[in-house]
Amino acid sequence: MAEQKPVWMQSEETSELTAIPLLQILSGIYASKTLAAAVEFDLFTKIAETGGTFEEVAAILELELRPVEMLMSGCAALGLLERREGRFYNSALSDTYLIAGKPDYFGPMILMADRRVYEPWLHLTEALKTNRALTWGSQPGLFEALSSNPDEQRMFTRAMHAVSLRSGTSMAKALDLSNYRCLMDVGGGSGAYCIEAVRHCPTLRAVVFDLSSALEVARQNIKEAGFSDRIETIPGDFFLEALPKGSDLILLSMILHDWSPGKNLTILRKCMDALEPSGSIIISELMMDDDKTGPLPAAMMSLCMLIDTEGRNYTWSEYTAWLEEVGFTDVRRIPIHSPGANGLLVGRKP
Ligand SMILES: C[S@@+](CC[C@H](N)C(=O)[O-])C[C@H]1O[C@@H](n2cnc3c(N)ncnc32)[C@H](O)[C@@H]1O
């Protein structure tokens, strides 16, 4: 695998063995907090048109000059701002992903991580010792906790949308969806994948199946995208009831990493029962390499699952074995490149 270093760890290469890489790993939280603070102050949106000097930005953000200089220098060093002739401008990365209101705005994910994910990460050793989730109250579980708190449910589902929108685009480009009539996205959350699938395939219809508490954001997104006539939302619980029938393509995106192997087999059997004969199933995830040494985004997401859920990010081979155990055939591996997924597994119902 190609080496994937986070941006704050990309520095001059040297053959000398030093503790610098350890300090870089350790300072991951400094980089995260710099990004989150800049997004919280909406720095990138506020200077999008004009750029700004230290003094101008201090005035815009209503902060003192000293901290603003430090924040902007940090953002420049992280590749989020660029300095030209004394003024700071958004880099291409910030211009595309950090401006509120743009379609690819990543702010909801950054703010959710900052507000809800980092604190439990500080107690990682406890999760390692107890093999139990720590976040969102964790009793009885992440999704029950979200269901009973509409604000947190909205924050979570909007964050997932920011992560999954371009995973949906990657899926729609990687597969020939015109071979299918109806896609059902099981645990489809914000509707991101269905929206991108129907956008890319004019003959496709889609269904977002999820807990009713998650579907408010999905309905809003589907309406704003102009697809209310082609994407339906169906509330339900994939542990308590059978999945709706009538789809010839079923998607599970970032679902199986939430659950134990036994529960994943239950979900996959329900997908098998619901799917039309000769239909296909897609698993979209940050897949772990079969030797469990990475890649880095999947390994880090897996530890997030330790903190958040009873699952983990499984390997390509583990997902494949479960698909075959419940009767799917012709399982194909399709690598993709997106924040929420590095690969698709596609299997066929005989
Ligand atoms: C990590 S999110 C993934 C959302 C979406 N598939 C994506 O990739 O953006 C997990 C989703 O599973 C849904 N979910 C959790 N438990 C569920 C259940 N028992 N039945 C149906 N959906 C469930 C959650 O509401 C949430 O939308």
The ligand as a MOL file (V3000), in Angstrom:
LIG
                    3D

  0  0  0     0  0            999 V3000
M  V30 BEGIN CTAB
M  V30 COUNTS 27 29 0 0 0
M  V30 BEGIN ATOM
M  V30 1 C -22.6950 5.3390 10.5520 0
M  V30 2 S -24.2940 5.7970 10.0050 0 CHG=1
M  V30 3 C -24.1750 5.5200 8.2410 0
M  V30 4 C -25.1860 6.3100 7.4670 0
M  V30 5 C -25.1100 6.1470 5.9490 0
M  V30 6 N -25.2600 4.7700 5.5310 0
M  V30 7 C -23.8360 6.7330 5.4090 0
M  V30 8 O -22.9380 5.9750 5.0200 0
M  V30 9 O -23.7350 7.9690 5.3940 0 CHG=-1
M  V30 10 C -25.2640 4.3930 10.5160 0
M  V30 11 C -26.7210 4.5120 10.1590 0
M  V30 12 O -27.3870 3.3220 10.5730 0
M  V30 13 C -28.6580 3.6850 11.0720 0
M  V30 14 N -29.1350 2.6360 11.9790 0
M  V30 15 C -28.5910 2.2790 13.1710 0
M  V30 16 N -29.2940 1.2910 13.7230 0
M  V30 17 C -30.3060 1.0100 12.8660 0
M  V30 18 C -31.3650 0.0750 12.8930 0
M  V30 19 N -31.5180 -0.7780 13.9220 0
M  V30 20 N -32.2230 0.0390 11.8400 0
M  V30 21 C -32.0620 0.9120 10.7980 0
M  V30 22 N -31.0690 1.8100 10.7180 0
M  V30 23 C -30.2020 1.8620 11.7500 0
M  V30 24 C -28.3810 4.9920 11.7820 0
M  V30 25 O -29.5570 5.7230 12.0390 0
M  V30 26 C -27.4200 5.6660 10.8300 0
M  V30 27 O -28.0940 6.4460 9.8680 0
M  V30 END ATOM
M  V30 BEGIN BOND
M  V30 1 1 1 2
M  V30 2 1 2 3
M  V30 3 1 2 10
M  V30 4 1 3 4
M  V30 5 1 4 5
M  V30 6 1 5 6
M  V30 7 1 5 7
M  V30 8 2 7 8
M  V30 9 1 7 9
M  V30 10 1 10 11
M  V30 11 1 11 12
M  V30 12 1 11 26
M  V30 13 1 12 13
M  V30 14 1 13 14
M  V30 15 1 13 24
M  V30 16 1 14 15
M  V30 17 1 14 23
M  V30 18 2 15 16
M  V30 19 1 16 17
M  V30 20 1 17 18
M  V30 21 2 17 23
M  V30 22 1 18 19
M  V30 23 2 18 20
M  V30 24 1 20 21
M  V30 25 2 21 22
M  V30 26 1 22 23
M  V30 27 1 24 25
M  V30 28 1 24 26
M  V30 29 1 26 27
M  V30 END BOND
M  V30 END CTAB
M  END
